[in-house]
Amino acid sequence: TPLHANVASNGVTATGARALGAALVANRGLRFFGLSFNHIGDDGCTETGRALEWNGALTSLEVMGCRFKDRGALAIGLALAVNRSLVQLNLRHNALSEDGLDALGDLLDRNTVLLQLGFTASAHVSSMKLTRLLRRNRRLRQEEGPRDLEKEVVRLVHQQHKLHQAQQVFGEYQRLAVELEEGSAKTDAEFNVVKSDILRRCKDIGATIAFTEGTIVDLRAKRDAMQADSVKLQKEMEENLLILKDKLKDETTLVAAKEAEAEKQAEQHRRLVEARRARKAELEARIDAATAARAHHLQTARDARHRISEIEAELLANDELRPTRSPQGSRPSSAERRPAAPKKRKQKAKGKAARGNNLLDELLDDD
C-alpha cells in the first residue's frame, strides 16, 4: 500500500472529493494526502472532514487553495476534535474569516495531537490563539517523551520474553522437522513403491484406452453405417407411406362409391320391400274381398236352394190340391176352362229349379 498520495492541481471537484473521502475511510496505510489547488469548495472539504473522522492512519493533509470558506474549515475542525493521528494540516490560501479561525481554534482546543497548522491569518488574535494551541500540543508531546520511553522499554522487555518463547517454539519445530525428515524418507520409499504400482497401472490403463479407442472407432463406423441404413430405410418408409396414402385414397374413393352403391341398392330394396308390402296388403284386401264375396255367393246359393226347395214344395202342394174333374151340373171355373195352364206353370217352375241347381253347382265348383 503506498504511504503518500498527492492529487494537487488535478481539477478535482466536490464530486471527486466525495469519492476520495470514501477511499480514505477504507484505507489504513496512507500517511500523506495532498489535495491542494483543486476546486472542491466547502462541499468537498466537508466530505474530506467526514473521512478524517473515520481514518486513524493519516498523519499529514494539505488542502491549500481549495476555495473553501469557514464551513469547510469547521468541518475539518470537527473531524480533528475526534481524530488522534493527524499531526500536520495545511489550510493556506483559502477564504477563512476571523470568526471562522476563532471557531476553528475552539474546536482544536479538544485536539492534543496536531503539531503543525498552516493558515493565512486575517487577524492577530485568532493567529495567536491557534499558535498557543499548537505550542500546547508540542509541550504535551515533549512531556510524553519520557513516558513513551518507559513504555518502549516495557515493550522491548515484552518483546524479549516473546523472543525467548519463540526460540523454544523454534527448537520444538526443529525436532519436529527432524522427525518429519525421517518420516519423509520413509514416505519417499513408500511413495516410490506406490509410484511404481501407479506407473504399472497407468501402462495397463493406456493399453485399455488404446483398445477402447479402437473399439470406439469400430462403433463409430457401425454407427455411421447404421445411420446411413436408417436414412435409407426412412426414405423407403416415406416412399411406401406415400404409396400407401395413394392406395388409401383410392380405396377410400372406392369404398365411398361402394357405400353410395350400397345405399342406392338399400334404397331400391327398401322401395321393393315397400312395394311388396303394398302388393301384399292389396292382395290381402282382394283376398278378403273375394272371401267376403264367396261367403256372400254361398249364402246366396243356400238361399236360392232353400227357395227352390220351397217352390218345389209349393208346386207339389198345388198339384195335390188340384181336382182331377169338376162335378156334373156345376159351372166350370176359369181354371177349368184353361186346362193347359197348370202344366205350363209346372214346367216353368221345373226350369227355374233346374237353373237354380245349375247356379248352385257352379258356385260350389268355384269353391
C-alpha positions in Angstrom: 0.0 0.0 0.0 1.5 3.4 -0.9 2.2 5.8 2.0 1.8 9.1 0.0 -0.9 10.3 -2.3 -0.8 13.7 -4.0 -3.6 14.8 -6.4 -2.8 18.5 -6.3 -3.8 20.6 -9.3 -5.8 17.9 -11.0 -9.1 19.6 -11.4 -10.8 17.6 -8.6 -14.3 18.8 -7.8 -16.7 18.3 -4.9 -17.9 15.1 -6.5 -14.3 13.8 -6.8 -13.6 14.8 -3.3 -16.6 12.7 -2.1 -15.1 9.7 -3.9 -11.7 10.3 -2.4 -13.2 10.7 1.0 -14.8 7.3 0.7 -11.4 5.8 -0.3 -9.8 7.5 2.8 -12.4 5.9 5.1 -11.4 2.4 3.8 -7.6 3.0 3.6 -5.5 2.2 6.7 -1.9 2.6 5.3 -1.8 6.1 3.8 0.2 8.7 5.7 0.2 11.8 3.5 -2.6 13.0 1.3 -2.3 16.2 -0.9 -5.4 17.8 -2.3 -4.2 21.3 -2.8 -5.3 23.7 -5.6 -8.4 21.8 -6.6 -11.8 23.5 -6.7 -13.5 21.3 -4.1 -15.1 24.2 -2.2 -17.0 23.8 1.1 -18.8 20.6 0.0 -15.6 18.8 -1.0 -13.9 20.0 2.2 -16.8 18.7 4.2 -16.5 15.2 2.6 -12.8 15.3 3.4 -13.5 16.2 7.0 -16.0 13.3 7.4 -13.3 10.9 6.1 -10.9 12.2 8.8 -13.4 11.2 11.5 -13.0 7.5 10.5 -9.4 7.4 9.2 -6.9 6.7 12.0 -3.7 6.3 9.9 -3.3 9.6 8.0 -0.7 12.0 9.6 -0.5 14.8 7.1 -3.2 16.6 5.0 -2.7 19.5 2.6 -5.8 21.4 1.2 -4.2 24.7 0.1 -6.0 26.9 -2.4 -9.1 24.7 -2.5 -11.6 27.6 -2.5 -13.4 26.7 0.7 -14.6 29.1 3.4 -15.5 28.9 7.1 -18.0 26.0 6.6 -15.3 23.7 5.1 -12.7 24.6 7.7 -15.2 24.0 10.5 -15.9 20.5 9.0 -12.2 19.7 9.2 -12.1 21.1 12.8 -15.0 18.9 13.9 -13.1 15.9 12.5 -9.9 16.8 14.3 -11.8 17.0 17.6 -12.1 13.2 17.4 -9.1 12.3 15.2 -5.9 11.1 17.0 -3.5 10.6 14.1 -3.2 13.8 12.1 -0.2 15.9 13.2 0.2 18.2 10.2 -2.5 20.3 8.4 -2.1 23.0 5.8 -5.1 25.4 5.1 -3.3 28.3 3.4 -4.7 30.3 0.6 -8.4 29.7 1.5 -11.0 32.4 2.3 -11.2 31.9 6.0 -12.7 34.8 8.1 -11.7 35.9 11.6 -14.8 34.2 13.0 -14.0 31.1 11.2 -10.5 30.9 12.5 -11.7 31.6 16.0 -14.3 28.8 15.8 -11.6 26.5 14.4 -9.5 27.4 17.4 -12.3 26.4 19.7 -12.7 23.1 18.0 -8.9 22.4 18.1 -8.8 23.1 21.8 -10.0 19.4 22.2 -7.2 18.1 20.0 -3.8 17.4 21.6 -2.2 15.6 18.6 -1.9 18.3 15.9 1.6 19.9 15.9 1.7 21.9 12.6 -1.1 24.0 11.2 -0.6 26.2 8.1 -3.2 29.0 7.6 -3.4 32.5 6.2 -4.2 34.8 9.2 -6.5 37.7 8.8 -6.5 38.8 12.5 -3.7 38.8 15.1 -6.0 37.5 17.9 -7.1 34.3 16.0 -3.5 33.7 14.9 -2.2 33.9 18.5 -4.9 31.6 19.7 -4.1 28.9 17.1 -0.3 29.3 17.8 -0.9 28.9 21.5 -2.8 25.7 20.9 0.0 24.3 18.7 2.6 25.2 21.4 0.5 23.4 24.0 0.3 20.3 21.8 4.1 20.3 21.3 4.7 20.7 25.0 2.4 17.8 25.8 4.3 15.7 23.2 7.6 16.6 24.8 6.3 15.7 28.3 5.0 12.5 26.9 8.6 11.6 25.7 9.9 10.0 29.0 6.7 8.2 29.4 6.9 7.0 25.9 10.5 5.8 26.6 9.3 3.8 29.6 6.6 2.3 27.5 9.1 1.5 24.9 11.3 -0.3 27.5 8.4 -2.3 28.7 7.6 -3.1 25.1 11.1 -4.3 24.4 11.2 -6.5 27.6 7.9 -8.0 26.5 9.4 -8.5 23.0 12.4 -10.2 24.5 10.2 -12.5 26.5 8.2 -13.3 23.4 11.5 -13.9 21.6 12.6 -16.4 24.2 9.3 -18.2 23.8 9.7 -18.1 20.1 13.2 -19.7 20.4 11.7 -22.5 22.5 9.0 -23.0 19.9 11.6 -22.9 17.2 13.6 -25.7 18.9 10.5 -27.7 19.1 9.9 -27.1 15.5 13.5 -28.2 14.6 12.8 -31.5 16.5 9.6 -31.9 14.6 11.5 -31.1 11.4 14.0 -34.0 12.1 11.1 -36.3 12.8 9.4 -35.1 9.6 12.6 -35.7 7.6 12.8 -39.3 8.9 9.1 -39.7 8.2 9.6 -38.1 4.8 12.4 -40.7 3.9 10.0 -43.5 4.9 7.2 -41.8 3.0 9.5 -41.4 -0.1 10.2 -45.1 -0.1 6.5 -45.9 0.2 5.9 -43.3 -2.4 8.3 -44.9 -4.8 6.6 -48.3 -4.3 3.2 -46.6 -4.9 4.6 -44.7 -7.9 5.8 -48.0 -9.5 2.4 -49.5 -8.9 0.7 -46.5 -10.3 3.0 -46.5 -13.4 2.2 -50.1 -14.0 -1.5 -49.4 -13.7 -1.1 -46.4 -16.0 0.5 -48.7 -18.5 -2.4 -51.1 -18.2 -4.8 -48.3 -18.4 -3.0 -47.0 -21.5 -3.4 -50.4 -23.2 -7.0 -50.4 -22.1 -7.5 -46.9 -23.5 -5.9 -47.9 -26.8 -8.2 -50.9 -27.1 -11.2 -48.8 -26.1 -10.3 -46.2 -28.7 -10.1 -48.9 -31.4 -13.5 -50.2 -30.2 -14.8 -46.7 -30.3 -13.6 -46.3 -33.9 -15.4 -49.6 -34.8 -18.5 -48.5 -33.0 -18.4 -45.1 -34.8 -18.1 -46.9 -38.2 -21.0 -49.1 -37.3 -22.9 -46.1 -36.1 -22.3 -44.3 -39.4 -23.4 -47.4 -41.3 -26.5 -47.7 -39.1 -27.2 -44.0 -39.7 -26.9 -44.5 -43.4 -29.2 -47.5 -43.3 -31.5 -45.6 -41.1 -31.7 -42.7 -43.6 -32.2 -45.2 -46.5 -34.9 -47.0 -44.5 -36.5 -43.7 -43.6 -36.6 -42.7 -47.3 -38.1 -46.1 -48.2 -40.6 -45.8 -45.5 -41.6 -42.3 -46.7 -42.0 -43.6 -50.3 -44.0 -46.6 -49.0 -46.0 -44.2 -46.9 -46.8 -42.1 -50.0 -47.8 -45.2 -51.9 -50.0 -46.4 -49.0 -51.5 -42.9 -48.8 -52.4 -43.1 -52.6 -53.8 -46.6 -52.2 -55.7 -45.5 -49.1 -57.1 -42.6 -51.1 -58.1 -44.8 -54.0 -59.6 -47.4 -51.6 -61.4 -44.6 -49.8 -62.8 -43.4 -53.0 -63.8 -47.0 -54.0 -65.3 -47.6 -50.6 -67.2 -44.3 -50.9 -68.5 -45.4 -54.3 -69.5 -48.8 -52.9 -71.2 -47.2 -50.0 -73.1 -45.0 -52.4 -74.0 -48.0 -54.5 -74.9 -49.9 -51.3 -77.1 -47.0 -50.2 -78.7 -46.9 -53.7 -79.3 -50.7 -53.5 -80.6 -50.4 -50.0 -82.9 -47.6 -51.2 -84.1 -49.8 -54.0 -84.5 -52.8 -51.6 -86.5 -50.5 -49.3 -88.7 -49.4 -52.1 -89.1 -53.0 -53.3 -90.0 -54.1 -49.8 -92.5 -51.3 -49.5 -93.9 -52.2 -52.9 -94.1 -55.8 -51.8 -95.8 -54.8 -48.6 -98.2 -52.6 -50.5 -98.8 -55.5 -53.0 -99.3 -57.9 -50.1 -101.7 -55.5 -48.5 -103.6 -55.1 -51.8 -103.7 -58.9 -52.3 -104.8 -59.4 -48.7 -107.5 -56.8 -49.3 -108.5 -58.6 -52.6 -108.5 -62.0 -50.8 -110.6 -60.5 -48.0 -113.0 -59.1 -50.6 -113.0 -62.4 -52.6 -113.6 -64.3 -49.3 -116.4 -61.9 -48.4 -117.9 -62.3 -52.0 -117.5 -66.1 -51.8 -119.3 -66.1 -48.5 -122.0 -63.8 -50.0 -122.3 -66.2 -53.0 -122.5 -69.2 -50.8 -125.1 -67.5 -48.7 -127.0 -66.6 -51.9 -126.7 -70.1 -53.2 -128.0 -71.5 -49.9 -130.9 -69.0 -50.0 -131.6 -69.9 -53.7 -131.5 -73.7 -52.9 -133.8 -73.1 -49.9 -136.1 -71.0 -52.2 -136.1 -73.7 -54.8 -137.0 -76.3 -52.2 -139.9 -74.1 -51.1 -141.0 -73.6 -54.7 -140.9 -77.3 -55.4 -142.8 -77.9 -52.2 -145.4 -75.3 -53.2 -145.7 -76.9 -56.6 -146.2 -80.3 -55.1 -148.7 -79.0 -52.8 -150.6 -77.3 -55.6 -150.6 -80.5 -57.7 -152.0 -82.5 -54.8 -154.8 -79.9 -54.1 -155.9 -79.5 -57.8 -159.2 -81.5 -58.6 -158.9 -84.1 -61.4 -162.5 -83.4 -62.7 -165.2 -80.9 -62.0 -168.7 -82.3 -60.8 -171.6 -82.6 -63.2 -174.1 -79.8 -63.4 -171.6 -77.2 -61.9 -170.2 -74.4 -63.9 -166.6 -74.8 -64.9 -164.1 -72.2 -63.4 -161.8 -70.2 -65.3 -159.0 -72.6 -64.5 -161.0 -75.5 -65.8 -161.7 -73.6 -68.9 -157.9 -73.3 -69.3 -156.7 -76.9 -68.6 -153.3 -76.4 -70.2 -152.1 -73.6 -67.7 -151.1 -75.9 -64.7 -148.8 -77.9 -66.9 -147.1 -74.8 -68.3 -146.6 -73.4 -64.8 -145.1 -76.7 -63.7 -142.7 -76.8 -66.5 -141.7 -73.2 -65.8 -141.1 -74.0 -62.1 -139.0 -77.0 -63.0 -137.0 -74.9 -65.4 -136.3 -72.3 -62.6 -135.4 -75.1 -60.3 -133.0 -76.5 -62.8 -131.4 -73.1 -63.4 -131.1 -72.7 -59.6 -129.4 -76.0 -59.2 -127.0 -75.3 -62.1 -126.1 -71.9 -60.5 -125.6 -73.6 -57.1 -123.4 -76.2 -58.7 -121.3 -73.5 -60.4 -120.8 -71.7 -57.1 -119.8 -75.0 -55.4 -117.4 -75.7 -58.3 -115.8 -72.2 -57.8 -115.2 -73.0 -54.1 
